Amino acid sequence: MTSIAISPKFQIVIPKAIRAVLNLRPGQRVEVKLDASGRVFLEPELDMRSARGFLEPIPGVDVTDVPNDPESPVGENGKIGK
């Protein structure tokens, strides 16, 4: 276990070994959580680009003709507009 100091501005430096394991980058956002016993947890927020492709396509569902705007009107024939 590594001990770190809190600066006068209440800042801490995450040790290099932990940054490497969590793959943290400068400017990346981290969620701070506090449990009932008073322990602090830091959890990296995931960038939406890193989540790309994690869902598998649903068999039998054709998504090639879905409009980009979910609020756009779709006619009876399934086409945008009338």
C-alpha positions in Angstrom: 0.0 0.0 0.0 1.3 3.5 -0.9 0.8 6.5 1.3 0.3 9.9 -0.4 0.0 13.5 1.0 -2.8 15.9 0.5 -1.7 19.4 -0.8 -2.9 22.6 0.8 -5.4 22.8 -2.1 -6.7 19.3 -1.1 -5.1 17.8 -4.3 -3.5 14.4 -4.4 -1.2 12.7 -7.0 -2.3 9.2 -8.0 0.8 7.0 -8.0 2.3 6.0 -11.3 1.7 2.3 -10.8 -2.0 2.9 -10.1 -2.3 5.3 -13.1 -0.8 2.6 -15.3 -3.1 -0.2 -14.1 -6.2 2.0 -14.6 -4.8 3.4 -17.9 -5.5 7.0 -16.7 -4.6 9.9 -19.0 -4.2 13.6 -18.2 -7.5 15.4 -18.3 -9.5 12.2 -18.0 -12.5 12.4 -15.6 -12.7 10.2 -12.6 -15.8 9.5 -10.5 -15.3 9.8 -6.7 -17.4 7.6 -4.4 -17.5 7.3 -0.7 -18.7 4.1 1.0 -20.4 3.8 4.4 -17.2 3.1 6.2 -15.6 6.3 4.9 -13.4 4.8 2.2 -12.9 6.9 -1.0 -13.0 5.2 -4.4 -11.9 6.6 -7.7 -13.5 5.1 -10.8 -12.4 6.2 -14.2 -15.3 7.5 -16.4 -15.4 5.8 -19.7 -15.1 7.8 -22.9 -18.0 7.1 -25.2 -15.6 6.3 -28.0 -14.1 3.5 -26.0 -17.6 1.9 -25.8 -18.0 1.8 -29.6 -18.9 -1.7 -30.8 -19.5 -3.3 -27.5 -23.0 -4.2 -28.4 -23.6 -7.2 -30.7 -26.2 -6.8 -33.5 -29.6 -8.3 -32.8 -30.2 -11.2 -35.2 -33.1 -10.5 -37.6 -33.2 -6.7 -36.9 -32.3 -4.5 -39.9 -31.0 -1.1 -38.7 -29.7 0.1 -42.0 -32.9 2.1 -42.8 -33.2 3.8 -39.4 -33.1 7.6 -39.6 -30.4 9.4 -37.6 -32.9 11.6 -35.9 -35.2 9.5 -33.6 -37.6 12.5 -33.5 -38.1 12.7 -37.3 -41.5 11.7 -38.6 -41.7 8.4 -40.5 -44.5 7.9 -43.0 -46.7 4.8 -43.3 -44.4 3.4 -46.0 -41.5 3.5 -43.5 -39.9 6.4 -45.4 -39.2 9.8 -44.0 -41.9 12.3 -45.0 -45.1 11.5 -46.8 
